[in-house]
Amino acid sequence: MQVLGIDFGGTGIKGAIVDTRKGELVIERLRLPTPEKSKPKDVADVINEIVTSFRWKGRIGLGFPAIIKGGVACNAANISKKWIDLNVETLLKERTGYEVFVVNDADAAGYAEMSFGGGREFQKGIVLLLTLGTGIGSAIFVNGQLLPNTEFGHIQIRGKDAEHRVSDVIRQEKQLSWKSWSKRFQEYLDHMEMLINPDVIIIGGGASKYYEKFFCYLNTNAKLLPAHFFNQAGIIGAAIFASQQ
């Protein structure tokens, strides 16, 4: 089955047609800048531009940076507050003319990794996926089943949200070396291991492309793996999610 998968990120909105039976992009992805302030109408226009660019007619999966319940955004940490309590699926169906199925963006990445990537071999036990980009996304799978809408990027470390200390954007803004940034990340991982004691931790998002530069500084009880799909996991996972609805 082919589905258009879209990943709504802090700096870019990315989309591609995905073969959900293989977990593969069937066309080169398109990336457009995320509109300033990420207001609903502006984001809907960009998503519609991606749909029309591919001449797509069919179901669409969207990974969205918020808690999603029944298609409704329940929070807005890194996007416009105008999204809160808005039915994202209804808005985008009206804008694109097609069925849109919306899932938390980190959960989408988790679907990709558990179906075809780093988590495929770990269907027993606890798998924690962390996506490091504009913020920190999290997804937890227990014996292969998703616990949806975890927001562990917002746990408090040293009096502030963890993602305000540890995200890849913070690393770049503060021009931290990989070694210095890894000390912050290690503190975060220590908290996560204390809280949920995972068997496997998979690192995805933009920083995952450079895992060889910082994995050497990390020490975890859990097995530590880079995401198989790097920052394409959100696109693939959103498509997988939509194909299952």
GICORQUI-V770153 format. One record per helix or strand. SS is the DSSP state (h for helix, s for strand). FROM is the first residue (numbers start at 1). LEN is the number of residues. If there is no record, write none. Layout:
BEGIN
ss,from,len
SS,FROM,LEN
SS,FROM,LEN
END
This chain:
BEGIN
ss,from,len
s,2,7
s,12,8
s,24,2
s,30,4
h,36,3
h,40,14
s,60,5
s,68,2
s,72,2
h,81,3
s,87,1
h,88,9
s,100,5
h,105,12
s,126,7
s,136,7
s,145,3
h,152,3
s,156,2
s,160,2
h,163,4
h,168,6
h,178,19
s,200,5
h,206,12
s,223,4
h,230,14
END
